Amino acid sequence: MKTDNELIDFGFHDVTLYMKREDLIHPFVSGNKYRKLKYNLLQAKAENHHKILTFGGAFSNHIAAVAAAGKAHGFETIGIIRGEELSQAQNPTLQFARSCGMQLEFISREAYRFKNELSFIEALKQQFGTFYLIPEGGTNALAVKGCAEILTPEDAQFDYICCAVGTGGTISGLINSAKPQQKILGFPALKGDFLTEEICKFAHNDNFELITSYHFGGYGKINEDLIRFINAFRKETNIALDPVYTGKMVYGIADLIRQGYFPRGSKILAIHTGGLQGIAGMNSLLKNKNIPLIDIHD
Ligand SMILES: Cc1ncc(COP(=O)(O)O)c(C=O)c1O
């Protein structure tokens, strides 16, 4: 699967910015989700599993993607969702997951913290029977292998590769397939300094840097400035960005260009990792706060 790189004219002429349209890979399993699930689904099939179990939050792109991929490939899917209060929620992501046949199990935020503990997984096996486990955010060694396929030989021309960072799997794959002279810039969508350690578990090189000043207060936090940016970017380029990941990354890239971070003549490739399914849920939250909405339709 090869996706196109699209030239973005930001009006800054001393660097060139392209966007790799991974968001266009598939209508429901878009961006890095497709890459992360590819080898995991093959492995689940090879191990003769019929059921996939995974974890996620209320608006999780990963939950939506696993539900859709499970339906398409004949797996039963179970989503363990953070937050008992969500069981009654009419949230577009969870509704979509249910419509794909995913069984949702809502657990408290306290219990959710044990999601990687062996005893917790064993208890889930008692409850649901045997399953193929995909961790939260979909990140494991097979996901990183899939994400390494995002870059193609033609992408060797770029000096910088930029991506949004959540659990660190996508950037790890990019680091592993980038050329040694290329620099990978990760834009964490959340606060915290644990990500470098996570990335080092999977990445074989150290030609990366995390740009930590564009998380807008933390995971899922946004402000009017970011919304205005996402809406203006869409008007200008016809490319939709999501507010949790890619919007923050492109905002950060634009700001860094303005500040002169990139040497004159730099060629930058930004990876559009999808996530657009989450806009509807975010807009329903914004509506309650009386904040401008993210444009969905042109
Ligand atoms: C749209 C989107 N972009 C980027 C990321 C970050 O990917 P990773 O968790 O591999 O760091 C995610 C989360 O998985 C995502 O949903």
PDBQT file of the ligand as one rigid body, heavy atoms in Angstrom, charges set to zero:
ROOT
HETATM    1  C1  LIG A 301      -4.821   9.711  14.380  1.00  0.00    +0.000 C 
HETATM    2  C2  LIG A 301      -3.672   9.280  15.195  1.00  0.00    +0.000 A 
HETATM    3  N1  LIG A 301      -2.475   9.806  14.953  1.00  0.00    +0.000 NA
HETATM    4  C3  LIG A 301      -1.393   9.482  15.670  1.00  0.00    +0.000 A 
HETATM    5  C4  LIG A 301      -1.480   8.580  16.713  1.00  0.00    +0.000 A 
HETATM    6  C5  LIG A 301      -0.270   8.267  17.504  1.00  0.00    +0.000 C 
HETATM    7  O1  LIG A 301       0.194   6.987  17.218  1.00  0.00    +0.000 OA
HETATM    8  P1  LIG A 301       1.028   6.170  18.294  1.00  0.00    +0.000 P 
HETATM    9  O2  LIG A 301       0.059   5.753  19.357  1.00  0.00    +0.000 OA
HETATM   10  O3  LIG A 301       1.548   5.029  17.508  1.00  0.00    +0.000 OA
HETATM   11  O4  LIG A 301       2.082   7.068  18.832  1.00  0.00    +0.000 OA
HETATM   12  C6  LIG A 301      -2.723   7.999  17.019  1.00  0.00    +0.000 A 
HETATM   13  C7  LIG A 301      -2.883   7.038  18.126  1.00  0.00    +0.000 C 
HETATM   14  O5  LIG A 301      -2.659   5.890  18.012  1.00  0.00    +0.000 OA
HETATM   15  C8  LIG A 301      -3.845   8.346  16.247  1.00  0.00    +0.000 A 
HETATM   16  O6  LIG A 301      -5.062   7.820  16.469  1.00  0.00    +0.000 OA
ENDROOT
TORSDOF 0
